[in-house]
Amino acid sequence: MRESKAERFRRVAEARVNKIIKMVRLLGNCANPQTYAYDVAQSEKIFAALQDELSAAKERFSDSGKSGKKRFSLSAPAEPAENVLPQISMQLPDGTVLRATAYQDTDYPSIKIEWIAASSETGELVCFAEFNPERSPEGQLCIGAYRSDQDDTTYYKPYMAAERIEK
């Protein structure tokens, strides 16, 4: 009996996902400092490239998806995502990392700062500065801070709005 498209998809997708998972686990072995030397910028470039490819693959499953195949290289300059500008990272003495990322959004351009634990690739959002066109002209630049134990912004206020209004 001939395999249906759904059966073929399931078979091929499962095999490919398991192969990718195995390769990601092998990539994780590169974090061994007894065998390899790397810096935070290199590891971030690796995971940014992987995330870009995952996002592109996910988009291909949507109606508007398009294929864009690029070969990854640590020596070639990184191509930023469409609305994400370059990042800057700073390793702290305790092994954690602060990472600032600029987002060139048409309406709400912002800079977000994440705190990344030494044992993690993903960060926890700490604070941000954004341009908010919905506020008065004196208060369109806003600062927000988060607390790990709360879901919403703890502090969100226009930057120096009071000082500008008094002048």
N, CA, C and O atoms as a DFTB+ gen file, in Angstrom:
668 C
 N C O
     1  1       0.839      -1.184       0.000
     2  2       0.000       0.000       0.000
     3  2       0.885       1.249       0.000
     4  3       1.921       1.298       0.663
     5  1       0.461       2.227      -0.740
     6  2       1.223       3.458      -0.890
     7  2       1.072       4.348       0.340
     8  3      -0.015       4.458       0.906
     9  1       2.168       4.981       0.747
    10  2       2.194       5.861       1.917
    11  2       1.469       7.173       1.592
    12  3       1.695       7.763       0.536
    13  1       0.596       7.629       2.506
    14  2      -0.115       8.889       2.287
    15  2       0.842      10.065       2.560
    16  3       1.904       9.896       3.159
    17  1       0.438      11.241       2.109
    18  2       1.253      12.431       2.355
    19  2       1.413      12.694       3.847
    20  3       2.494      13.074       4.298
    21  1       0.349      12.495       4.612
    22  2       0.400      12.709       6.062
    23  2       1.342      11.706       6.729
    24  3       2.100      12.067       7.629
    25  1       1.293      10.453       6.289
    26  2       2.182       9.428       6.845
    27  2       3.639       9.727       6.486
    28  3       4.532       9.583       7.321
    29  1       3.865      10.137       5.256
    30  2       5.227      10.475       4.819
    31  2       5.744      11.668       5.609
    32  3       6.890      11.670       6.057
    33  1       4.896      12.690       5.780
    34  2       5.304      13.868       6.562
    35  2       5.709      13.452       7.969
    36  3       6.769      13.848       8.454
    37  1       4.881      12.664       8.618
    38  2       5.156      12.232       9.989
    39  2       6.485      11.472      10.055
    40  3       7.299      11.720      10.945
    41  1       6.702      10.561       9.130
    42  2       7.923       9.757       9.120
    43  2       9.160      10.637       8.896
    44  3      10.138      10.547       9.638
    45  1       9.104      11.478       7.874
    46  2      10.248      12.315       7.524
    47  2      10.492      13.376       8.604
    48  3      11.634      13.596       9.009
    49  1       9.427      14.030       9.070
    50  2       9.576      15.083      10.086
    51  2      10.160      14.521      11.380
    52  3      11.057      15.123      11.969
    53  1       9.657      13.376      11.822
    54  2      10.183      12.777      13.049
    55  2      11.662      12.458      12.911
    56  3      12.442      12.737      13.822
    57  1      12.055      11.883      11.794
    58  2      13.462      11.545      11.580
    59  2      14.332      12.799      11.560
    60  3      15.407      12.820      12.159
    61  1      13.874      13.839      10.875
    62  2      14.668      15.061      10.776
    63  2      14.754      15.794      12.109
    64  3      15.817      16.296      12.472
    65  1      13.642      15.860      12.840
    66  2      13.666      16.532      14.147
    67  2      14.602      15.790      15.090
    68  3      15.373      16.422      15.813
    69  1      14.549      14.457      15.097
    70  2      15.453      13.695      15.961
    71  2      16.914      13.897      15.571
    72  3      17.789      13.939      16.437
    73  1      17.180      14.022      14.281
    74  2      18.543      14.286      13.801
    75  2      19.013      15.670      14.268
    76  3      20.155      15.829      14.700
    77  1      18.129      16.663      14.179
    78  2      18.460      18.027      14.618
    79  2      18.714      18.047      16.118
    80  3      19.676      18.659      16.580
    81  1      17.850      17.378      16.878
    82  2      18.037      17.326      18.333
    83  2      19.398      16.720      18.669
    84  3      20.106      17.223      19.541
    85  1      19.761      15.645      17.979
    86  2      21.064      15.011      18.218
    87  2      22.201      15.992      17.917
    88  3      23.168      16.074      18.674
    89  1      22.085      16.729      16.819
    90  2      23.131      17.689      16.452
    91  2      23.208      18.846      17.446
    92  3      24.301      19.322      17.754
    93  1      22.067      19.301      17.947
    94  2      22.064      20.372      18.949
    95  2      22.759      19.885      20.221
    96  3      23.527      20.621      20.841
    97  1      22.483      18.655      20.596
    98  2      23.155      18.085      21.774
    99  2      24.655      17.992      21.543
   100  3      25.437      18.272      22.452
   101  1      25.069      17.606      20.349
   102  2      26.497      17.578      20.027
   103  2      27.101      18.979      20.068
   104  3      28.221      19.163      20.544
   105  1      26.357      19.965      19.569
   106  2      26.818      21.348      19.645
   107  2      27.035      21.753      21.100
   108  3      28.000      22.448      21.418
   109  1      26.136      21.317      21.984
   110  2      26.279      21.617      23.410
   111  2      27.589      21.114      23.975
   112  3      28.108      21.688      24.933
   113  1      28.134      20.053      23.403
   114  2      29.434      19.554      23.854
   115  2      30.552      20.566      23.628
   116  3      31.583      20.505      24.299
   117  1      30.365      21.485      22.705
   118  2      31.378      22.513      22.438
   119  2      31.509      23.498      23.603
   120  3      32.436      24.307      23.628
   121  1      30.599      23.434      24.551
   122  2      30.667      24.329      25.714
   123  2      31.681      23.840      26.747
   124  3      31.901      24.516      27.752
   125  1      32.296      22.695      26.525
   126  2      33.266      22.142      27.463
   127  2      34.561      22.959      27.407
   128  3      35.290      22.879      26.418
   129  1      34.864      23.751      28.461
   130  2      36.050      24.604      28.436
   131  2      37.372      23.826      28.510
   132  3      38.434      24.388      28.242
   133  1      37.314      22.545      28.870
   134  2      38.540      21.733      28.895
   135  2      38.956      21.318      27.487
   136  3      40.104      20.938      27.256
   137  1      38.015      21.395      26.551
   138  2      38.297      20.984      25.182
   139  2      38.321      22.163      24.209
   140  3      39.069      22.151      23.232
   141  1      37.493      23.187      24.482
   142  2      37.323      24.291      23.542
   143  2      37.493      25.641      24.233
   144  3      37.261      25.772      25.435
   145  1      37.899      26.633      23.458
   146  2      37.966      28.015      23.937
   147  2      37.035      28.851      23.064
   148  3      37.141      28.827      21.837
   149  1      36.134      29.582      23.689
   150  2      35.187      30.419      22.969
   151  2      34.826      31.592      23.870
   152  3      35.094      31.580      25.072
   153  1      34.215      32.603      23.266
   154  2      33.755      33.727      24.080
   155  2      32.241      33.876      23.943
   156  3      31.610      33.216      23.117
   157  1      31.675      34.750      24.764
   158  2      30.226      34.937      24.793
   159  2      29.705      35.393      23.438
   160  3      28.641      34.951      23.002
   161  1      30.442      36.270      22.769
   162  2      29.994      36.769      21.469
   163  2      29.873      35.631      20.454
   164  3      28.930      35.604      19.662
   165  1      30.821      34.694      20.474
   166  2      30.748      33.572      19.546
   167  2      29.540      32.684      19.844
   168  3      28.827      32.267      18.931
   169  1      29.317      32.397      21.131
   170  2      28.174      31.544      21.467
   171  2      26.861      32.240      21.114
   172  3      25.924      31.590      20.650
   173  1      26.783      33.544      21.324
   174  2      25.561      34.275      20.957
   175  2      25.348      34.274      19.448
   176  3      24.213      34.189      18.979
   177  1      26.428      34.366      18.694
   178  2      26.312      34.339      17.236
   179  2      25.786      32.974      16.776
   180  3      24.970      32.890      15.859
   181  1      26.263      31.914      17.421
   182  2      25.799      30.562      17.093
   183  2      24.300      30.449      17.333
   184  3      23.556      30.008      16.457
   185  1      23.854      30.853      18.538
   186  2      22.443      30.671      18.877
   187  2      21.538      31.647      18.129
   188  3      20.372      31.341      17.881
   189  1      22.059      32.812      17.769
   190  2      21.272      33.733      16.941
   191  2      21.056      33.124      15.556
   192  3      19.964      33.222      14.997
   193  1      22.103      32.492      14.998
   194  2      21.972      31.868      13.682
   195  2      20.981      30.709      13.737
   196  3      20.152      30.547      12.841
   197  1      21.073      29.906      14.792
   198  2      20.128      28.792      14.937
   199  2      18.705      29.297      15.092
   200  3      17.780      28.750      14.491
   201  1      18.522      30.340      15.897
   202  2      17.179      30.887      16.092
   203  2      16.627      31.465      14.796
   204  3      15.443      31.309      14.498
   205  1      17.491      32.141      14.017
   206  2      17.058      32.679      12.726
   207  2      16.577      31.557      11.801
   208  3      15.556      31.695      11.128
   209  1      17.318      30.452      11.774
   210  2      16.933      29.327      10.917
   211  2      15.644      28.668      11.412
   212  3      14.794      28.285      10.607
   213  1      15.497      28.537      12.732
   214  2      14.256      27.986      13.276
   215  2      13.073      28.878      12.916
   216  3      12.013      28.385      12.530
   217  1      13.255      30.180      13.043
   218  2      12.184      31.124      12.707
   219  2      11.834      31.042      11.224
   220  3      10.661      31.070      10.850
   221  1      12.875      30.940      10.375
   222  2      12.632      30.841       8.933
   223  2      11.902      29.541       8.594
   224  3      10.992      29.532       7.765
   225  1      12.306      28.441       9.243
   226  2      11.624      27.163       8.995
   227  2      10.180      27.226       9.460
   228  3       9.282      26.731       8.778
   229  1       9.954      27.832      10.615
   230  2       8.585      27.963      11.126
   231  2       7.742      28.802      10.170
   232  3       6.579      28.482       9.924
   233  1       8.315      29.862       9.636
   234  2       7.581      30.729       8.711
   235  2       7.209      29.982       7.420
   236  3       6.176      30.266       6.814
   237  1       8.043      29.040       7.010
   238  2       7.749      28.265       5.801
   239  2       6.496      27.419       5.968
   240  3       5.863      27.051       4.978
   241  1       6.128      27.104       7.210
   242  2       4.908      26.345       7.463
   243  2       3.659      27.233       7.399
   244  3       2.536      26.730       7.379
   245  1       3.864      28.560       7.368
   246  2       2.724      29.464       7.242
   247  2       2.478      29.746       5.760
   248  3       3.283      29.368       4.909
   249  1       1.376      30.404       5.461
   250  2       1.028      30.704       4.070
   251  2       2.025      31.650       3.409
   252  3       2.257      31.573       2.202
   253  1       2.617      32.547       4.207
   254  2       3.507      33.548       3.629
   255  2       4.958      33.108       3.629
   256  3       5.844      33.913       3.341
   257  1       5.221      31.858       3.944
   258  2       6.586      31.373       4.089
   259  2       7.382      31.408       2.801
   260  3       6.858      31.210       1.705
   261  1       8.676      31.668       2.977
   262  2       9.587      31.656       1.837
   263  2      10.901      31.038       2.290
   264  3      11.255      31.109       3.467
   265  1      11.599      30.452       1.385
   266  2      12.856      29.782       1.722
   267  2      14.016      30.753       1.587
   268  3      14.094      31.509       0.619
   269  1      14.907      30.728       2.552
   270  2      16.112      31.532       2.488
   271  2      17.252      30.744       3.095
   272  3      17.381      30.696       4.318
   273  1      18.077      30.129       2.277
   274  2      19.134      29.259       2.776
   275  2      20.444      30.024       2.817
   276  3      20.939      30.493       1.792
   277  1      21.004      30.144       4.027
   278  2      22.295      30.791       4.216
   279  2      23.173      29.841       4.996
   280  3      22.695      29.149       5.894
   281  1      24.441      29.799       4.668
   282  2      25.383      28.944       5.387
   283  2      25.920      29.715       6.577
   284  3      26.275      30.887       6.452
   285  1      25.981      29.062       7.741
   286  2      26.472      29.679       8.964
   287  2      27.993      29.699       8.988
   288  3      28.642      28.751       8.547
   289  1      28.559      30.789       9.509
   290  2      30.006      30.892       9.679
   291  2      30.306      31.806      10.852
   292  3      29.697      32.867      10.990
   293  1      31.243      31.397      11.697
   294  2      31.676      32.278      12.793
   295  2      32.593      33.374      12.278
   296  3      32.713      34.422      12.912
   297  1      33.240      33.156      11.145
   298  2      34.172      34.150      10.628
   299  2      33.511      35.199       9.746
   300  3      34.062      36.284       9.560
   301  1      32.339      34.893       9.200
   302  2      31.634      35.873       8.364
   303  2      30.824      36.801       9.251
   304  3      30.330      36.373      10.294
   305  1      30.675      38.078       8.858
   306  2      29.843      38.979       9.658
   307  2      28.402      38.502       9.689
   308  3      27.870      38.030       8.685
   309  1      27.780      38.630      10.844
   310  2      26.395      38.181      11.010
   311  2      25.458      39.105      10.271
   312  3      25.656      40.320      10.235
   313  1      24.432      38.514       9.680
   314  2      23.378      39.297       9.054
   315  2      22.251      39.438      10.065
   316  3      21.665      38.432      10.466
   317  1      21.929      40.671      10.493
   318  2      20.894      40.830      11.510
   319  2      19.518      40.454      10.987
   320  3      19.239      40.556       9.793
   321  1      18.666      40.017      11.906
   322  2      17.277      39.742      11.551
   323  2      16.642      41.037      11.068
   324  3      17.193      42.119      11.270
   325  1      15.484      40.925      10.430
   326  2      14.856      42.054       9.758
   327  2      14.727      43.303      10.631
   328  3      15.109      44.388      10.191
   329  1      14.205      43.188      11.850
   330  2      14.003      44.380      12.669
   331  2      14.857      44.385      13.936
   332  3      14.689      45.250      14.796
   333  1      15.779      43.413      14.053
   334  2      16.641      43.365      15.223
   335  2      18.011      43.883      14.832
   336  3      18.633      43.383      13.895
   337  1      18.474      44.884      15.554
   338  2      19.790      45.453      15.309
   339  2      20.813      44.683      16.133
   340  3      20.439      43.835      16.944
   341  1      22.090      44.966      15.939
   342  2      23.112      44.222      16.677
   343  2      22.918      44.280      18.193
   344  3      22.321      45.206      18.741
   345  1      23.448      43.254      18.831
   346  2      23.372      43.141      20.281
   347  2      24.739      43.435      20.879
   348  3      25.767      43.332      20.208
   349  1      24.728      43.799      22.136
   350  2      25.967      43.938      22.881
   351  2      25.786      43.175      24.184
   352  3      24.737      43.246      24.826
   353  1      26.829      42.442      24.563
   354  2      26.755      41.621      25.768
   355  2      27.923      41.940      26.677
   356  3      29.006      42.323      26.235
   357  1      27.667      41.768      27.956
   358  2      28.711      41.992      28.944
   359  2      28.648      40.857      29.953
   360  3      27.629      40.650      30.612
   361  1      29.768      40.113      30.066
   362  2      29.815      39.030      31.041
   363  2      30.116      39.628      32.408
   364  3      31.030      40.438      32.559
   365  1      29.335      39.216      33.403
   366  2      29.496      39.701      34.767
   367  2      30.391      38.748      35.551
   368  3      30.550      37.591      35.163
   369  1      30.975      39.221      36.649
   370  2      31.909      38.386      37.417
   371  2      31.327      37.053      37.886
   372  3      32.074      36.092      38.072
   373  1      30.013      36.976      38.079
   374  2      29.416      35.722      38.558
   375  2      29.094      34.742      37.432
   376  3      28.500      33.694      37.683
   377  1      29.482      35.068      36.178
   378  2      29.241      34.175      35.055
   379  2      27.963      34.473      34.296
   380  3      27.752      33.926      33.214
   381  1      27.105      35.328      34.836
   382  2      25.890      35.709      34.117
   383  2      26.250      36.758      33.070
   384  3      27.357      37.296      33.063
   385  1      25.304      37.033      32.196
   386  2      25.550      37.969      31.100
   387  2      24.400      38.957      31.014
   388  3      23.236      38.579      31.144
   389  1      24.726      40.222      30.795
   390  2      23.717      41.230      30.452
   391  2      23.794      41.415      28.950
   392  3      24.877      41.623      28.403
   393  1      22.635      41.340      28.269
   394  2      22.601      41.507      26.821
   395  2      21.599      42.586      26.474
   396  3      20.442      42.521      26.889
   397  1      22.034      43.578      25.715
   398  2      21.150      44.640      25.237
   399  2      20.908      44.418      23.746
   400  3      21.844      44.195      22.979
   401  1      19.635      44.482      23.348
   402  2      19.252      44.279      21.959
   403  2      18.381      45.443      21.528
   404  3      17.429      45.805      22.219
   405  1      18.705      46.027      20.389
   406  2      17.903      47.115      19.841
   407  2      16.917      46.544      18.830
   408  3      17.262      45.674      18.030
   409  1      15.685      47.047      18.877
   410  2      14.631      46.620      17.956
   411  2      14.160      47.838      17.177
   412  3      13.686      48.808      17.767
   413  1      14.290      47.793      15.845
   414  2      13.898      48.906      14.993
   415  2      12.463      48.705      14.536
   416  3      12.205      48.448      13.360
   417  1      11.534      48.824      15.476
   418  2      10.112      48.699      15.173
   419  2       9.636      50.038      14.622
   420  3      10.079      51.089      15.084
   421  1       8.743      50.010      13.645
   422  2       8.259      51.241      13.025
   423  2       7.594      52.170      14.039
   424  3       7.843      53.376      14.023
   425  1       6.755      51.626      14.918
   426  2       6.028      52.455      15.868
   427  2       6.680      52.537      17.243
   428  3       6.644      53.586      17.885
   429  1       7.275      51.441      17.698
   430  2       7.824      51.375      19.058
   431  2       9.285      50.918      19.052
   432  3       9.579      49.832      19.552
   433  1      10.210      51.712      18.502
   434  2      11.608      51.289      18.562
   435  2      12.048      51.214      20.033
   436  3      11.646      52.036      20.857
   437  1      12.880      50.215      20.341
   438  2      13.242      50.018      21.745
   439  2      14.593      49.343      21.884
   440  3      15.159      48.804      20.932
   441  1      15.083      49.398      23.111
   442  2      16.262      48.644      23.516
   443  2      15.838      47.836      24.724
   444  3      15.294      48.378      25.686
   445  1      16.093      46.524      24.669
   446  2      15.714      45.642      25.766
   447  2      16.968      45.038      26.372
   448  3      17.914      44.697      25.662
   449  1      16.965      44.909      27.685
   450  2      18.103      44.333      28.394
   451  2      17.662      43.052      29.084
   452  3      16.685      43.028      29.833
   453  1      18.411      41.985      28.811
   454  2      18.134      40.680      29.406
   455  2      19.279      40.291      30.329
   456  3      20.427      40.681      30.113
   457  1      18.961      39.532      31.342
   458  2      19.945      38.965      32.241
   459  2      19.952      37.474      31.972
   460  3      18.920      36.818      32.117
   461  1      21.087      36.928      31.585
   462  2      21.185      35.537      31.181
   463  2      22.012      34.775      32.202
   464  3      23.166      35.116      32.461
   465  1      21.415      33.744      32.778
   466  2      22.113      32.913      33.754
   467  2      23.252      32.165      33.071
   468  3      23.199      31.902      31.870
   469  1      24.272      31.828      33.837
   470  2      25.448      31.155      33.291
   471  2      25.097      29.821      32.646
   472  3      25.777      29.390      31.715
   473  1      24.066      29.174      33.116
   474  2      23.709      27.846      32.611
   475  2      22.592      27.893      31.569
   476  3      21.980      26.863      31.286
   477  1      22.315      29.059      30.995
   478  2      21.176      29.196      30.083
   479  2      21.566      29.958      28.833
   480  3      22.494      30.766      28.851
   481  1      20.850      29.697      27.740
   482  2      21.038      30.467      26.508
   483  2      19.999      31.569      26.387
   484  3      20.195      32.534      25.649
   485  1      18.892      31.428      27.112
   486  2      17.829      32.422      27.029
   487  2      17.883      33.314      28.257
   488  3      18.286      32.886      29.339
   489  1      17.476      34.540      28.074
   490  2      17.549      35.504      29.151
   491  2      16.208      35.851      29.752
   492  3      15.147      35.518      29.224
   493  1      16.298      36.523      30.861
   494  2      15.117      37.044      31.540
   495  2      15.107      38.549      31.299
   496  3      16.096      39.229      31.573
   497  1      13.997      39.069      30.789
   498  2      13.892      40.490      30.508
   499  2      13.970      41.273      31.807
   500  3      13.203      41.022      32.737
   501  1      14.905      42.231      31.873
   502  2      15.125      43.031      33.070
   503  2      14.505      44.417      32.912
   504  3      13.761      44.875      33.780
   505  1      14.815      45.080      31.799
   506  2      14.289      46.426      31.585
   507  2      14.336      46.787      30.103
   508  3      14.899      46.058      29.285
   509  1      13.730      47.930      29.776
   510  2      13.735      48.389      28.398
   511  2      13.545      49.897      28.362
   512  3      13.073      50.510      29.320
   513  1      13.923      50.472      27.238
   514  2      13.615      51.863      26.924
   515  2      12.948      51.822      25.556
   516  3      13.450      51.182      24.632
   517  1      11.811      52.508      25.430
   518  2      11.111      52.480      24.146
   519  2      10.520      53.843      23.827
   520  3      10.231      54.642      24.717
   521  1      10.352      54.082      22.552
   522  2       9.638      55.253      22.074
   523  2       8.180      54.857      21.974
   524  3       7.845      53.901      21.274
   525  1       7.299      55.583      22.671
   526  2       5.876      55.261      22.684
   527  2       5.102      56.438      22.090
   528  3       4.889      57.436      22.779
   529  1       4.677      56.344      20.825
   530  2       3.995      57.451      20.160
   531  2       2.615      57.748      20.740
   532  3       2.022      58.776      20.414
   533  1       2.097      56.871      21.591
   534  2       0.780      57.093      22.172
   535  2       0.822      58.099      23.318
   536  3      -0.228      58.540      23.785
   537  1       1.984      58.458      23.766
   538  2       2.125      59.417      24.874
   539  2       2.325      60.826      24.336
   540  3       2.547      61.023      23.141
   541  1       2.245      61.797      25.229
   542  2       2.455      63.190      24.833
   543  2       3.886      63.363      24.344
   544  3       4.756      62.572      24.707
   545  1       4.151      64.387      23.522
   546  2       5.505      64.577      22.982
   547  2       6.591      64.660      24.068
   548  3       7.728      64.251      23.830
   549  1       6.256      65.181      25.244
   550  2       7.246      65.284      26.317
   551  2       7.555      63.934      26.959
   552  3       8.584      63.781      27.617
   553  1       6.678      62.966      26.773
   554  2       6.841      61.696      27.458
   555  2       6.912      60.480      26.570
   556  3       6.578      59.377      27.003
   557  1       7.341      60.660      25.333
   558  2       7.332      59.526      24.409
   559  2       8.472      58.536      24.645
   560  3       8.348      57.368      24.276
   561  1       9.568      58.968      25.245
   562  2      10.630      58.024      25.590
   563  2      10.311      57.482      26.971
   564  3      10.273      58.233      27.945
   565  1      10.082      56.172      27.058
   566  2       9.640      55.546      28.304
   567  2      10.620      54.470      28.742
   568  3      11.283      53.828      27.927
   569  1      10.690      54.293      30.063
   570  2      11.557      53.289      30.665
   571  2      10.672      52.284      31.389
   572  3       9.731      52.665      32.086
   573  1      10.973      51.008      31.224
   574  2      10.223      49.961      31.905
   575  2      11.165      49.009      32.603
   576  3      12.243      48.705      32.092
   577  1      10.764      48.540      33.768
   578  2      11.548      47.559      34.517
   579  2      10.628      46.412      34.902
   580  3       9.425      46.597      35.087
   581  1      11.206      45.235      35.020
   582  2      10.440      44.041      35.359
   583  2      10.975      43.427      36.646
   584  3      12.126      43.637      37.027
   585  1      10.111      42.665      37.303
   586  2      10.515      41.858      38.451
   587  2      10.203      40.416      38.118
   588  3       9.160      40.117      37.537
   589  1      11.099      39.526      38.482
   590  2      10.926      38.119      38.111
   591  2       9.684      37.494      38.736
   592  3       9.171      36.500      38.222
   593  1       9.194      38.063      39.837
   594  2       8.033      37.486      40.502
   595  2       6.705      38.121      40.059
   596  3       5.655      37.819      40.627
   597  1       6.750      38.995      39.052
   598  2       5.536      39.638      38.561
   599  2       5.452      39.504      37.046
   600  3       6.471      39.532      36.356
   601  1       4.236      39.360      36.533
   602  2       4.047      39.176      35.102
   603  2       4.148      40.472      34.308
   604  3       4.552      40.453      33.146
   605  1       3.794      41.579      34.909
   606  2       3.720      42.831      34.176
   607  2       4.868      43.757      34.553
   608  3       5.618      43.496      35.493
   609  1       4.986      44.841      33.801
   610  2       6.011      45.838      34.060
   611  2       5.822      46.429      35.452
   612  3       4.719      46.831      35.823
   613  1       6.911      46.477      36.216
   614  2       6.847      47.046      37.552
   615  2       6.870      48.563      37.480
   616  3       6.147      49.230      38.220
   617  1       7.689      49.112      36.603
   618  2       7.868      50.552      36.500
   619  2       7.851      50.906      35.026
   620  3       8.653      50.390      34.247
   621  1       6.953      51.772      34.651
   622  2       6.873      52.197      33.265
   623  2       6.521      53.675      33.296
   624  3       5.390      54.047      33.608
   625  1       7.472      54.494      32.981
   626  2       7.274      55.924      33.130
   627  2       8.030      56.674      32.028
   628  3       9.095      56.235      31.596
   629  1       7.484      57.790      31.582
   630  2       8.226      58.603      30.615
   631  2       9.546      59.080      31.218
   632  3       9.615      59.428      32.397
   633  1      10.571      59.089      30.407
   634  2      11.895      59.517      30.839
   635  2      11.946      61.039      30.909
   636  3      11.747      61.711      29.897
   637  1      12.207      61.581      32.074
   638  2      12.365      63.021      32.305
   639  2      11.181      63.849      31.833
   640  3      11.364      65.019      31.496
   641  1      10.005      63.308      31.795
   642  2       8.837      64.063      31.342
   643  2       8.571      65.257      32.241
   644  3       8.259      66.341      31.750
   645  1       8.688      65.076      33.548
   646  2       8.432      66.173      34.479
   647  2       9.424      67.310      34.287
   648  3       9.045      68.480      34.324
   649  1      10.687      66.972      34.083
   650  2      11.713      68.009      33.877
   651  2      11.466      68.796      32.616
   652  3      11.690      70.006      32.594
   653  1      11.005      68.140      31.553
   654  2      10.759      68.811      30.287
   655  2       9.537      69.713      30.379
   656  3       9.517      70.780      29.765
   657  1       8.522      69.311      31.128
   658  2       7.306      70.094      31.247
   659  2       7.562      71.363      32.036
   660  3       6.979      72.403      31.730
   661  1       8.426      71.302      33.050
   662  2       8.719      72.465      33.896
   663  2       9.460      73.548      33.153
   664  3       9.351      74.716      33.526
   665  1      10.213      73.215      32.115
   666  2      11.033      74.199      31.404
   667  2      10.211      75.152      30.592
   668  3      10.760      76.038      29.937
